[in-house]
Amino acid sequence: MTAKPVTTEEQQLIAVDPEIEVTESTYGAELSVYTASVTSSVTDYQKENGRRYHAYKEGRELHTSFLLLAFDKNSNNTHWFDIILGYLLPNDERENDRLDLHHALIRLAMKDKLFFAPIGKFPNRVLDICTGTADMYPSAEVIGNDLSPIQPSMIPPNVKFLIDDVEDEWGYENQPFDFIHARYLAGSVKDMPRLLEQCYANVKPGGWVEFQDWDAAVQSADGTIKGTSFEQYTLNTIAAFEKAGFITRPGIYLEKWLKDAGFVNTRVEKLVIPVGTWPKDEHYKRVGAFNLLHVEETLEAGAVAALTRIENWSKQEVDVLVAKTKQDARNPKIHAEYNFYVVYGQKPQK
């Protein structure tokens, strides 16, 4: 990634709670109080030993692999690398539960808002790449798309789902949208600038596009993340995803990409999301509790396929790193946090 990140918001500094005891037992007790509340308010987790992955277009790299093998009989490594890329995150029930938790986390962090773009009260057509607006706008036609048919059967009557790959060619130019919304595409999209160009082509003049996404690199304002297993997990998984061609830190580039695509009136809201209940502020404590559970569920999902397929790690090596990272996430002396960006822009009126 050569582009320089462009943002319009300054870094938020989250104060550490001075009342937190640094012993494992007392901090663990506080974590239990907050996480128990979070878990009961979101979902009951269904634990599974194996993981399931997307079937739709799982072999989209297969043809390239065979071509490379035909031209170079000694390219076994390249052949193996290409044939197994695909989508690197699961799509089983456990992953669906994690995404439900992620939705609750972001809604809490955004103080019960689903988006910030000023789209008005009566949008007619909405494309939601992570559907969540249908109940708010019953008069709108809401289209959601995904790689797998994992959506619930009980949905509002104004919603329809398409099994599709958003990085393919779109066919909505003759029926453009008033609002296009996307959330959490980090690690699943390879060409987000082109995706935003597609959004521009398929939104009405005067319509809005909003992308909400992470900078997947864990940080700490006080440097306590340095040298930890948490940092090593981040460095290794980001490297694997990027080697496979996926964008892992889209949040810091979204404003630039929207402007490059032609959008005007762009705005950036950067939210700092702590991991754990170490913040002093009660709002951040609750957000941190949600994020701790989300991080713990994300660690295996984000590492197993990426590190075993791309970096040739053993499953046992991944398990060790995940276990050590979970310990770091629950350590009150490590003040880990992520940056989450909400960026929106408007297509110029003609």
C-alpha positions as a Python dict, from the first residue, in 0.01 Angstrom:
ca = {
    (1, 'M'): (0, 0, 0),
    (2, 'T'): (168, 320, -116),
    (3, 'A'): (-104, 577, -54),
    (4, 'K'): (-65, 798, 248),
    (5, 'P'): (-353, 779, 494),
    (6, 'V'): (-576, 1085, 494),
    (7, 'T'): (-800, 1165, 789),
    (8, 'T'): (-969, 1473, 925),
    (9, 'E'): (-1002, 1368, 1288),
    (10, 'E'): (-742, 1378, 1564),
    (11, 'Q'): (-660, 1072, 1773),
    (12, 'Q'): (-884, 1027, 2075),
    (13, 'L'): (-697, 959, 2397),
    (14, 'I'): (-871, 718, 2632),
    (15, 'A'): (-784, 763, 2998),
    (16, 'V'): (-682, 452, 3192),
    (17, 'D'): (-892, 380, 3500),
    (18, 'P'): (-661, 446, 3800),
    (19, 'E'): (-888, 235, 4023),
    (20, 'I'): (-818, -84, 3829),
    (21, 'E'): (-623, -337, 4032),
    (22, 'V'): (-353, -499, 3824),
    (23, 'T'): (-386, -845, 3976),
    (24, 'E'): (-536, -1109, 3751),
    (25, 'S'): (-808, -1202, 3999),
    (26, 'T'): (-955, -856, 4052),
    (27, 'Y'): (-934, -746, 3690),
    (28, 'G'): (-1072, -1082, 3585),
    (29, 'A'): (-1368, -1029, 3815),
    (30, 'E'): (-1444, -692, 3655),
    (31, 'L'): (-1413, -841, 3308),
    (32, 'S'): (-1657, -1115, 3407),
    (33, 'V'): (-1918, -861, 3518),
    (34, 'Y'): (-1901, -664, 3194),
    (35, 'T'): (-1865, -957, 2953),
    (36, 'A'): (-2148, -1151, 3116),
    (37, 'S'): (-2374, -855, 3051),
    (38, 'V'): (-2251, -828, 2692),
    (39, 'T'): (-2294, -1197, 2615),
    (40, 'S'): (-2648, -1215, 2749),
    (41, 'S'): (-2749, -908, 2550),
    (42, 'V'): (-2620, -1031, 2214),
    (43, 'T'): (-2621, -1406, 2156),
    (44, 'D'): (-2562, -1752, 2294),
    (45, 'Y'): (-2243, -1887, 2141),
    (46, 'Q'): (-2247, -2218, 1959),
    (47, 'K'): (-1899, -2367, 1992),
    (48, 'E'): (-1765, -2596, 1718),
    (49, 'N'): (-1437, -2775, 1669),
    (50, 'G'): (-1417, -2728, 1292),
    (51, 'R'): (-1479, -2415, 1086),
    (52, 'R'): (-1681, -2374, 766),
    (53, 'Y'): (-1577, -2146, 482),
    (54, 'H'): (-1755, -1982, 190),
    (55, 'A'): (-1835, -2210, -104),
    (56, 'Y'): (-1940, -1939, -350),
    (57, 'K'): (-1645, -1862, -576),
    (58, 'E'): (-1404, -2043, -346),
    (59, 'G'): (-1219, -2153, -660),
    (60, 'R'): (-1198, -1815, -831),
    (61, 'E'): (-817, -1843, -829),
    (62, 'L'): (-821, -2198, -966),
    (63, 'H'): (-801, -2110, -1335),
    (64, 'T'): (-503, -1882, -1272),
    (65, 'S'): (-329, -2164, -1089),
    (66, 'F'): (-367, -2406, -1376),
    (67, 'L'): (-241, -2146, -1624),
    (68, 'L'): (66, -2083, -1413),
    (69, 'L'): (130, -2453, -1381),
    (70, 'A'): (97, -2504, -1754),
    (71, 'F'): (354, -2236, -1829),
    (72, 'D'): (598, -2336, -1554),
    (73, 'K'): (610, -2699, -1443),
    (74, 'N'): (842, -2604, -1157),
    (75, 'S'): (600, -2354, -1003),
    (76, 'N'): (455, -2585, -737),
    (77, 'N'): (473, -2315, -472),
    (78, 'T'): (290, -2066, -688),
    (79, 'H'): (33, -2326, -782),
    (80, 'W'): (-36, -2405, -417),
    (81, 'F'): (-51, -2039, -322),
    (82, 'D'): (-302, -1947, -587),
    (83, 'I'): (-534, -2243, -558),
    (84, 'I'): (-615, -2189, -192),
    (85, 'L'): (-655, -1814, -150),
    (86, 'G'): (-1024, -1733, -182),
    (87, 'Y'): (-1201, -1584, 121),
    (88, 'L'): (-997, -1644, 437),
    (89, 'L'): (-1265, -1605, 706),
    (90, 'P'): (-1521, -1871, 808),
    (91, 'N'): (-1895, -1857, 746),
    (92, 'D'): (-2017, -2109, 1005),
    (93, 'E'): (-2256, -2046, 1294),
    (94, 'R'): (-1975, -1941, 1524),
    (95, 'E'): (-1865, -1680, 1270),
    (96, 'N'): (-2223, -1560, 1230),
    (97, 'D'): (-2241, -1513, 1607),
    (98, 'R'): (-1916, -1316, 1596),
    (99, 'L'): (-2056, -1087, 1328),
    (100, 'D'): (-2370, -1034, 1538),
    (101, 'L'): (-2141, -933, 1823),
    (102, 'H'): (-1949, -704, 1589),
    (103, 'H'): (-2274, -536, 1486),
    (104, 'A'): (-2364, -478, 1851),
    (105, 'L'): (-2014, -348, 1924),
    (106, 'I'): (-2020, -90, 1643),
    (107, 'R'): (-2374, 19, 1724),
    (108, 'L'): (-2264, 82, 2083),
    (109, 'A'): (-1948, 263, 1971),
    (110, 'M'): (-2159, 479, 1735),
    (111, 'K'): (-2405, 547, 2018),
    (112, 'D'): (-2693, 356, 1862),
    (113, 'K'): (-2655, 497, 1513),
    (114, 'L'): (-2621, 267, 1212),
    (115, 'F'): (-2463, 534, 994),
    (116, 'F'): (-2374, 903, 998),
    (117, 'A'): (-2446, 1008, 637),
    (118, 'P'): (-2730, 1265, 609),
    (119, 'I'): (-2942, 1058, 371),
    (120, 'G'): (-3278, 1209, 462),
    (121, 'K'): (-3594, 1041, 588),
    (122, 'F'): (-3721, 870, 274),
    (123, 'P'): (-3454, 694, 64),
    (124, 'N'): (-3609, 482, -212),
    (125, 'R'): (-3332, 235, -287),
    (126, 'V'): (-3055, 122, -54),
    (127, 'L'): (-2768, -119, -119),
    (128, 'D'): (-2637, -245, 211),
    (129, 'I'): (-2324, -458, 189),
    (130, 'C'): (-2377, -537, 557),
    (131, 'T'): (-2754, -508, 591),
    (132, 'G'): (-2885, -316, 891),
    (133, 'T'): (-3105, -31, 770),
    (134, 'A'): (-3425, -206, 660),
    (135, 'D'): (-3620, -164, 983),
    (136, 'M'): (-3537, 208, 995),
    (137, 'Y'): (-3666, 273, 640),
    (138, 'P'): (-3965, 45, 573),
    (139, 'S'): (-4055, 241, 257),
    (140, 'A'): (-3714, 178, 98),
    (141, 'E'): (-3613, -118, -114),
    (142, 'V'): (-3308, -262, 62),
    (143, 'I'): (-3075, -501, -117),
    (144, 'G'): (-2810, -691, 73),
    (145, 'N'): (-2546, -914, -81),
    (146, 'D'): (-2302, -1172, 50),
    (147, 'L'): (-2093, -1467, -66),
    (148, 'S'): (-2306, -1723, 121),
    (149, 'P'): (-2679, -1768, 193),
    (150, 'I'): (-2640, -1725, 570),
    (151, 'Q'): (-2904, -1456, 624),
    (152, 'P'): (-3204, -1518, 852),
    (153, 'S'): (-3531, -1638, 704),
    (154, 'M'): (-3734, -1384, 902),
    (155, 'I'): (-3659, -1052, 732),
    (156, 'P'): (-3853, -729, 670),
    (157, 'P'): (-4068, -740, 352),
    (158, 'N'): (-3868, -459, 192),
    (159, 'V'): (-3542, -657, 203),
    (160, 'K'): (-3400, -901, -47),
    (161, 'F'): (-3064, -1079, -43),
    (162, 'L'): (-2841, -1157, -339),
    (163, 'I'): (-2564, -1417, -332),
    (164, 'D'): (-2296, -1224, -512),
    (165, 'D'): (-1937, -1104, -500),
    (166, 'V'): (-1921, -725, -465),
    (167, 'E'): (-1589, -721, -651),
    (168, 'D'): (-1756, -854, -968),
    (169, 'E'): (-1918, -627, -1223),
    (170, 'W'): (-2236, -462, -1095),
    (171, 'G'): (-2559, -432, -1289),
    (172, 'Y'): (-2743, -154, -1110),
    (173, 'E'): (-2660, 142, -1336),
    (174, 'N'): (-3016, 160, -1470),
    (175, 'Q'): (-3159, 148, -1117),
    (176, 'P'): (-2914, 352, -908),
    (177, 'F'): (-2931, 381, -531),
    (178, 'D'): (-2998, 670, -295),
    (179, 'F'): (-2760, 524, -38),
    (180, 'I'): (-2489, 258, -45),
    (181, 'H'): (-2361, 139, 291),
    (182, 'A'): (-2076, -101, 367),
    (183, 'R'): (-1921, -213, 692),
    (184, 'Y'): (-1626, -432, 790),
    (185, 'L'): (-1475, -532, 457),
    (186, 'A'): (-1120, -540, 597),
    (187, 'G'): (-958, -868, 500),
    (188, 'S'): (-1226, -962, 247),
    (189, 'V'): (-1179, -716, -41),
    (190, 'K'): (-879, -689, -272),
    (191, 'D'): (-952, -369, -465),
    (192, 'M'): (-1147, -124, -255),
    (193, 'P'): (-1069, 182, -473),
    (194, 'R'): (-1240, 2, -762),
    (195, 'L'): (-1528, -95, -533),
    (196, 'L'): (-1578, 272, -448),
    (197, 'E'): (-1570, 358, -818),
    (198, 'Q'): (-1848, 102, -867),
    (199, 'C'): (-2041, 266, -583),
    (200, 'Y'): (-2002, 603, -754),
    (201, 'A'): (-2134, 462, -1081),
    (202, 'N'): (-2434, 304, -911),
    (203, 'V'): (-2550, 582, -679),
    (204, 'K'): (-2784, 862, -787),
    (205, 'P'): (-2656, 1220, -828),
    (206, 'G'): (-2691, 1370, -481),
    (207, 'G'): (-2688, 1022, -324),
    (208, 'W'): (-2457, 914, -44),
    (209, 'V'): (-2205, 635, 11),
    (210, 'E'): (-2077, 542, 356),
    (211, 'F'): (-1804, 291, 437),
    (212, 'Q'): (-1727, 188, 793),
    (213, 'D'): (-1407, -4, 848),
    (214, 'W'): (-1107, -84, 1065),
    (215, 'D'): (-742, -20, 1075),
    (216, 'A'): (-659, -380, 1165),
    (217, 'A'): (-326, -287, 1327),
    (218, 'V'): (-364, -299, 1706),
    (219, 'Q'): (-224, 6, 1883),
    (220, 'S'): (-176, 156, 2229),
    (221, 'A'): (-142, 525, 2304),
    (222, 'D'): (103, 452, 2588),
    (223, 'G'): (312, 194, 2401),
    (224, 'T'): (209, -101, 2618),
    (225, 'I'): (134, -315, 2311),
    (226, 'K'): (500, -317, 2204),
    (227, 'G'): (672, -654, 2219),
    (228, 'T'): (356, -847, 2309),
    (229, 'S'): (207, -1157, 2152),
    (230, 'F'): (-89, -935, 2059),
    (231, 'E'): (143, -725, 1843),
    (232, 'Q'): (303, -1035, 1691),
    (233, 'Y'): (-38, -1178, 1608),
    (234, 'T'): (-129, -855, 1429),
    (235, 'L'): (195, -836, 1232),
    (236, 'N'): (177, -1200, 1119),
    (237, 'T'): (-191, -1208, 1023),
    (238, 'I'): (-181, -873, 843),
    (239, 'A'): (122, -990, 645),
    (240, 'A'): (-56, -1313, 545),
    (241, 'F'): (-378, -1141, 436),
    (242, 'E'): (-184, -881, 238),
    (243, 'K'): (27, -1150, 74),
    (244, 'A'): (-301, -1302, -42),
    (245, 'G'): (-398, -966, -189),
    (246, 'F'): (-653, -849, 70),
    (247, 'I'): (-672, -497, 216),
    (248, 'T'): (-633, -509, 594),
    (249, 'R'): (-620, -141, 697),
    (250, 'P'): (-885, 23, 480),
    (251, 'G'): (-1005, 272, 740),
    (252, 'I'): (-704, 501, 709),
    (253, 'Y'): (-741, 527, 331),
    (254, 'L'): (-1117, 557, 291),
    (255, 'E'): (-1134, 936, 271),
    (256, 'K'): (-873, 946, -6),
    (257, 'W'): (-1040, 665, -198),
    (258, 'L'): (-1382, 833, -180),
    (259, 'K'): (-1237, 1160, -309),
    (260, 'D'): (-1045, 979, -584),
    (261, 'A'): (-1370, 811, -694),
    (262, 'G'): (-1532, 1153, -733),
    (263, 'F'): (-1731, 1197, -411),
    (264, 'V'): (-1763, 1540, -253),
    (265, 'N'): (-1870, 1661, 92),
    (266, 'T'): (-1668, 1381, 246),
    (267, 'R'): (-1641, 1348, 621),
    (268, 'V'): (-1439, 1120, 850),
    (269, 'E'): (-1534, 1009, 1200),
    (270, 'K'): (-1260, 809, 1372),
    (271, 'L'): (-1365, 603, 1673),
    (272, 'V'): (-1111, 457, 1914),
    (273, 'I'): (-1225, 112, 2028),
    (274, 'P'): (-1043, -22, 2338),
    (275, 'V'): (-991, -391, 2417),
    (276, 'G'): (-1097, -467, 2773),
    (277, 'T'): (-1235, -264, 3063),
    (278, 'W'): (-917, -72, 3143),
    (279, 'P'): (-1057, 273, 3037),
    (280, 'K'): (-1177, 511, 3308),
    (281, 'D'): (-1481, 632, 3113),
    (282, 'E'): (-1788, 411, 3157),
    (283, 'H'): (-1883, 427, 2789),
    (284, 'Y'): (-1538, 308, 2686),
    (285, 'K'): (-1546, 37, 2952),
    (286, 'R'): (-1860, -109, 2798),
    (287, 'V'): (-1730, -71, 2445),
    (288, 'G'): (-1406, -237, 2558),
    (289, 'A'): (-1596, -529, 2708),
    (290, 'F'): (-1783, -586, 2381),
    (291, 'N'): (-1459, -558, 2187),
    (292, 'L'): (-1277, -801, 2416),
    (293, 'L'): (-1534, -1069, 2340),
    (294, 'H'): (-1523, -980, 1972),
    (295, 'V'): (-1141, -993, 1962),
    (296, 'E'): (-1134, -1329, 2140),
    (297, 'E'): (-1373, -1475, 1882),
    (298, 'T'): (-1184, -1309, 1597),
    (299, 'L'): (-836, -1436, 1685),
    (300, 'E'): (-880, -1793, 1562),
    (301, 'A'): (-1109, -1699, 1272),
    (302, 'G'): (-858, -1444, 1146),
    (303, 'A'): (-549, -1660, 1184),
    (304, 'V'): (-611, -2026, 1104),
    (305, 'A'): (-666, -2011, 728),
    (306, 'A'): (-433, -1716, 673),
    (307, 'L'): (-134, -1855, 863),
    (308, 'T'): (-171, -2223, 772),
    (309, 'R'): (-251, -2164, 404),
    (310, 'I'): (-34, -1864, 327),
    (311, 'E'): (253, -1883, 576),
    (312, 'N'): (265, -2262, 617),
    (313, 'W'): (220, -2255, 995),
    (314, 'S'): (96, -2566, 1172),
    (315, 'K'): (-241, -2554, 1346),
    (316, 'Q'): (-60, -2606, 1676),
    (317, 'E'): (158, -2299, 1618),
    (318, 'V'): (-150, -2093, 1544),
    (319, 'D'): (-321, -2221, 1859),
    (320, 'V'): (-22, -2119, 2074),
    (321, 'L'): (-14, -1767, 1930),
    (322, 'V'): (-392, -1729, 1971),
    (323, 'A'): (-375, -1844, 2335),
    (324, 'K'): (-94, -1600, 2417),
    (325, 'T'): (-278, -1317, 2243),
    (326, 'K'): (-593, -1388, 2444),
    (327, 'Q'): (-385, -1357, 2761),
    (328, 'D'): (-256, -1019, 2644),
    (329, 'A'): (-609, -903, 2560),
    (330, 'R'): (-712, -968, 2922),
    (331, 'N'): (-401, -812, 3075),
    (332, 'P'): (-494, -479, 3242),
    (333, 'K'): (-138, -352, 3192),
    (334, 'I'): (-175, -376, 2813),
    (335, 'H'): (-398, -95, 2687),
    (336, 'A'): (-477, -225, 2340),
    (337, 'E'): (-709, -34, 2109),
    (338, 'Y'): (-816, -22, 1746),
    (339, 'N'): (-922, 265, 1523),
    (340, 'F'): (-1255, 233, 1344),
    (341, 'Y'): (-1344, 480, 1069),
    (342, 'V'): (-1683, 598, 947),
    (343, 'V'): (-1634, 781, 617),
    (344, 'Y'): (-1905, 910, 388),
    (345, 'G'): (-1935, 1122, 77),
    (346, 'Q'): (-2190, 1249, -175),
    (347, 'K'): (-2208, 1210, -551),
    (348, 'P'): (-2226, 1560, -704),
    (349, 'Q'): (-2562, 1681, -827),
    (350, 'K'): (-2585, 1712, -1205),
}
